[in-house]
Amino acid sequence: MDLVSLISWKWFLVSALIFLIGYISAYPVWRWEINILIKYPTWIWSWVKRKIGPQDHWLKILVFIFTFNSFSLLVNFISGFLVVLPFILAYFLGLHLGVVSMKEFDKISFAMMFLNPVAWLELPASWISFSIGIEMGLEILDTGLSLNIFYELLPVFVFIVLPILLIAASLETALIKKITQKEMNSF
């Protein structure tokens, strides 16, 4: 079975657009201090930074990043059982990353999102997970609740999304360790 053919590129692009709208909307959310929308992403970002850091062993960083992102994108996929949820989560993923950008750089950093080689992998993986979640939701609307569509799309998640996330986590780990090493050598 050709797994790539199971990805709806229309829903992939819609997911990317909704994500981008969420990302851009982080600017007014941050500036107007809409705390109900700021609290969760800043809490998660602080939690991640407490759990791993550049001083940690590379394997700990790799496993943490891969596990965290895999769980997040699995939620995106299975959110399709609730039909409209993938659209909402695509918006909030963009918003949350935008809030982190505002917190760290005091601006919406398109460089962070679109010039970062890790993002070149993680963002398409997330949009694929949203697109298969949307496909599942549409099938459920059409034919009723059935696990058949879940099992049909699950290999896309396992054999496309997860390998992309593993490559991204490896790259991110290498970059974290390289930057840390470079900083230590400058002293």
Secondary structure, DSSP 8 states (H G I E B T S, - for coil): --GGGGS-HHHHHHHHHHHHHHHHHHHHHHHTT-HHHHHHHHHHHHHHHHH--TTS-HHHHHHHHHHHHHHHHHHHHHGGGGTTHHHHHHHHHHHHHHHHHHHHHSS--HHHHHT-HHHHHHHHHHHHHHHHHHHHHHHHHHH-S-SHHHHHHHHHIIIIIHHHHHHHHHHHHHHHHHHHHHHHHT-
